[in-house]
Every structure is written in structure tokens, then in C-alpha cells.
Amino acid sequence: MSKHSSTKRFSIIPTLNVLAALTLFIGVSMGLSLLVSLVYGDGDTRALLEAMVITLTIGGLGYAFTRHNHVLAPRQVFLSVSLSWISASLFGALPMFLATDMSYTDCFFEAMSGFTTTGASILTDIESLPHGILFWRSFTHWLGGMGIIVFTVTVMPLAGRSGTLLFAAEAPGPVSDKITPRISDTAKLLYMVYALISFAEFLLLWVGPMDWFDSACHTFGTMATGGFSTKNASIAYFQSAYVDWVIIFFMILAGTNFSLHYFGLQGKLLRYLKSREWQFWMSILGMALALLLIDLYTSSFYDQGGAAILALKAEPLRQAAFQVVSIVTTTGFVTADFEQWSYYAQFILFGLMFVGGMAGSTGGGIKAIRILLFTKMAITELRRMIHPRAYLPIKLRNQFVDDDAIRNTTTFLLFFMVIFVGLAFMLTGFGHDLITSTTASISMLSNIGPGLANVGPTDNFSFFSDIEKWVMAFVMMLGRLEVLTVVVLFNRHFWRS
């Protein structure tokens, strides 16, 4: 037997098949924005049509030439998932690029920010864009929120082992709950729950001060925890307590594991209360809100003026609750310029940027389950120092946590912090101040949107150089795909036969 006959060659064809299927999906998805453009007649119809034709043509040809019964190997899964988000953003940038005079770099940044549900924008005048483009911009949130691979597993011929691996590689959080034995059925049910809750929010916003267009776009941003708005002032534009509370409620739903919603819709509401992660996550929300309110009522800082401070003092619970929920769920909507709040309050919000939502939600960040598990690991290690011979297993959800989960959590946190520090270090090297650099870095990695200083809630990311934008777009993808799925591609052993 020859030296090479015992090794299996790494084939790119299965990956190209996945990319082609996703490109077709992106092209078809543009059709909804095209209809919106036709309704409003803002002059962006041709750009959307051209982008749709280009995307469908390339996706169709690619799928036709690669449509065979491929079974993806683990390495092909990681490569397919990572390249899928890059491909989606490359084609998703076309409508804005063809309809405006923006550079392709800016359009790609905006598209990646949309699909990864980061919500960081380079736009200086959002309201000047035509309705079709604004709709597509927000719709990328909704498509990326539950995961574009989830859709592929649902409707494309990628079921079986390949579909299971793709779903697990893209799923947010260290575990992927299967609510049915078949992964394709699980994907369908999750998308149905996602669509149903989205429709409920759309109706509630529509009966308020929003028209159908704003209701749809802000529903996309809420349920995907993305944060793109159709208004320059974000949610603050509407000056409505009703809108704020509706969005607060649905941001919490979006940051919760959608498997819990599936059982909740079946009447099994105790599933929420029995979830250790949900209890832990809600306690973080409650504690952060309590600390902000205590700061408001005890700090002399708030004796000064300022529109944001006056608004906070007028309705402290609503203002504080909105920003706490928006940041911890990584949605990024704003109703106030929280940079006018005390440094203590800003530090609380900065800390929440690392937390994120629950596993299995559309939220970004580290995820509550990892923080909970890491806390238990630390406590157990302290106990082990006192009782070195004792058997001290780690339990979570009334189950023993295996070594693989512990190793995965530790590795994730290590890479998460290294990337966070690395991007902040790079941005300071380009001459940005420390607060701008650190908050922009965690904003990209946790898929949040607003930060502090020059990337605060009333600012944007347009002042960064093209190189910085491409790097930050890559970090957005790292955050959305839970870091390790992409980092593994840079291991030299990955490419060996």
C-alpha cells in the first residue's frame, strides 16, 4: 500500500455545496426587501433586483455543480460554517453597495454587523436610506439571529449526520438542546417558535405608535438581539413608554433559551423556573437593575442637569431597565445617552457586555451558562484545596458536568479574553483612546453594538479605517460563532490529511 493511499484527501466540494445553498437562500430572502421597495418606490428597486439576480445566479450555478450526497467530515463542518457567514455578508452587502455611494468595505461591515446581530453601524444618517435597503438591513438581523445554518438544515438536503454537525457548530452556547430526536425537526420547531414570537411582537408594536414598516424592522432587531433601527435616535425617537416596555419584554424572551419557549408554549411554564441557567441569568438582570437604581437615588452625581439624567430621574425604572436588558441581551437598542450617567453606572453596563444571553438564545456574549459553570469550577477548586483527597464533582442541572464541558468552557474563556485584549490592543495601536478601544472590542466580540467614548450610544463606527473595519468584521463573526468554531481553522493540524 502506498504512503498516500491510507489517508483521505480533504475535499472542498461539500463546503462549496453548503455555501451555494446558503447563497441561494440569501438571494431568495432579498425578494421580501424588493417587495418593500416596490411599495414605497424610493428608487432602490433596481439595486435590490440586481443584487438578487447576481446572488441567485451564483448560488444556483454553484448548487447545480456541487449537488451530490455529500457527508461532511468534522473539518468540513467547521470550514463550511465559518465561510457561510463570510459568504452571506459578501452577498448581503450588495444591495446597499449598489443603491448608495458607500464603499464596499462599509457595506460589508454593515452586512456582517447585521447577520451576526452585532448592530454596530457606520451610517451617519440612517433615515436618509430608502425603505427597501433599511428593510434588508434589519432583515439580515432576523436571518442571522436564529442562524442561517439552522435554516439550511431545515429546508435544504443537509439532514442526517451533516445537518447535525452543522447545527451543533453554529448553535449559540456550549450545548445544543435537541427537543426532538431528529435535528432537522428540532431546527424547524425552533424556527417556528422564533417566527411566532416575532409575529406577536410585530402586532404589539403595530398597535402602538409605530407603522407596519417600523414595527417589522424593530421586531427583527429585537428578536435577533441585533439593534439596527430605522431611526437615527434608535428607540428614543418614539418617546413611548409602551414601545419601551414591549421591547424590554421581547428582548428578555430573545435572550432566553428558545427550547424553554417551545415547552412554555406547550403550557410547561415550570421549565423556566426549574432552569438553573434561567434563574442565574435573571438574577444578573435583577442585580444590575437594583445597583443602577441604588446609584441613582444615592449618588450626588445625578443632581446635575443633562437631558439623559433628567429622563432617568423622571422614569428611573423604565430607563434603567431598558439599558440593562438591552446590553445584557446584546441587543444594543438605546433610549438614552448612558454616557451622561455616572461612571459607576457605565461600569455596570460595561460589565454586562461580557455576560450575554442564555445558551440557545439569539444573544451574544460569553453566555450565562458558561459564567455559571466557571463559577462552580472556581468554588470547587477552592474546596479541593481544603480537601485535596475528596471527590468533588461539579453538578449543573442536577447532572454531573463531564470533563469535556469543563475543558470546552475553559478553552472558550481563554480565547475570548485573548481576542478581546488583542483587538483592544490593535485599536489603541491605531491611535484610539483606551475606553473607545476596549468597549469597541467587547462590542464586536459580544455582538452588542454601542460602546462608550467615541463608539457610544449616540455615535457610530464610521471613523475607523478600512483595515480596522475588516478586522472588526472578522471579530464579529468570531463572537457569533462562539470563537472556537473559527479559531480551529488556524490550527496547523486542521489542514493535515
C-alpha positions, 0 to 999 in steps of 0.5 A, a space after each residue: 500500500 502506498 504512503 498516500 493511499 491510507 489517508 483521505 484527501 480533504 475535499 472542498 466540494 461539500 463546503 462549496 455545496 453548503 455555501 451555494 445553498 446558503 447563497 441561494 437562500 440569501 438571494 431568495 430572502 432579498 425578494 421580501 426587501 424588493 417587495 418593500 421597495 416596490 411599495 414605497 418606490 424610493 428608487 432602490 428597486 433596481 439595486 435590490 433586483 440586481 443584487 438578487 439576480 447576481 446572488 441567485 445566479 451564483 448560488 444556483 450555478 454553484 448548487 447545480 455543480 456541487 449537488 451530490 450526497 455529500 457527508 461532511 467530515 468534522 473539518 468540513 463542518 467547521 470550514 463550511 460554517 465559518 465561510 457561510 457567514 463570510 459568504 452571506 455578508 459578501 452577498 448581503 452587502 450588495 444591495 446597499 453597495 449598489 443603491 448608495 455611494 458607500 464603499 464596499 468595505 462599509 457595506 460589508 461591515 454593515 452586512 456582517 454587523 447585521 447577520 451576526 446581530 452585532 448592530 454596530 453601524 457606520 451610517 451617519 444618517 440612517 433615515 436618509 436610506 430608502 425603505 427597501 435597503 433599511 428593510 434588508 438591513 434589519 432583515 439580515 438581523 432576523 436571518 442571522 439571529 436564529 442562524 442561517 445554518 439552522 435554516 439550511 438544515 431545515 429546508 435544504 438536503 443537509 439532514 442526517 449526520 451533516 445537518 447535525 454537525 452543522 447545527 451543533 457548530 453554529 448553535 449559540 452556547 456550549 450545548 445544543 438542546 435537541 427537543 426532538 430526536 431528529 435535528 432537522 425537526 428540532 431546527 424547524 420547531 425552533 424556527 417556528 417558535 422564533 417566527 411566532 414570537 416575532 409575529 406577536 411582537 410585530 402586532 404589539 408594536 403595530 398597535 402602538 405608535 409605530 407603522 407596519 414598516 417600523 414595527 417589522 424592522 424593530 421586531 427583527 432587531 429585537 428578536 435577533 438581539 441585533 439593534 439596527 433601527 430605522 431611526 437615527 435616535 434608535 428607540 428614543 425617537 418614539 418617546 413611548 413608554 409602551 414601545 419601551 416596555 414591549 421591547 424590554 419584554 421581547 428582548 428578555 424572551 430573545 435572550 432566553 433559551 428558545 427550547 424553554 419557549 417551545 415547552 412554555 408554549 406547550 403550557 410547561 411554564 415550570 421549565 423556566 423556573 426549574 432552569 438553573 441557567 434561567 434563574 442565574 441569568 435573571 438574577 444578573 438582570 435583577 442585580 444590575 437593575 437594583 445597583 443602577 437604581 441604588 446609584 441613582 437615588 444615592 449618588 450626588 452625581 445625578 443632581 446635575 442637569 443633562 437631558 439623559 439624567 433628567 429622563 432617568 430621574 423622571 422614569 428611573 425604572 423604565 430607563 434603567 431597565 431598558 439599558 440593562 436588558 438591552 446590553 445584557 441581551 446584546 441587543 444594543 437598542 438605546 433610549 438614552 445617552 448612558 454616557 451622561 450617567 455616572 461612571 459607576 453606572 457605565 461600569 455596570 453596563 460595561 460589565 454586562 457586555 461580557 455576560 450575554 444571553 442564555 445558551 440557545 438564545 439569539 444573544 451574544 456574549 460569553 453566555 450565562 451558562 458558561 459564567 455559571 459553570 466557571 463559577 462552580 469550577 472556581 468554588 470547587 477548586 477552592 474546596 479541593 484545596 481544603 480537601 485535596 483527597 475528596 471527590 468533588 464533582 461539579 453538578 449543573 442541572 442536577 447532572 454531573 458536568 463531564 470533563 469535556 464541558 469543563 475543558 470546552 468552557 475553559 478553552 472558550 474563556 481563554 480565547 475570548 479574553 485573548 481576542 478581546 485584549 488583542 483587538 483592544 490592543 490593535 485599536 489603541 495601536 491605531 491611535 484610539 483612546 483606551 475606553 473607545 478601544 476596549 468597549 469597541 472590542 467587547 462590542 464586536 466580540 459580544 455582538 452588542 453594538 454601542 460602546 462608550 467614548 467615541 463608539 457610544 450610544 449616540 455615535 457610530 463606527 464610521 471613523 475607523 479605517 478600512 483595515 480596522 473595519 475588516 478586522 472588526 468584521 472578522 471579530 464579529 463573526 468570531 463572537 457569533 460563532 462562539 470563537 472556537 468554531 473559527 479559531 480551529 481553522 488556524 490550527 496547523 493540524 486542521 489542514 493535515 490529511 
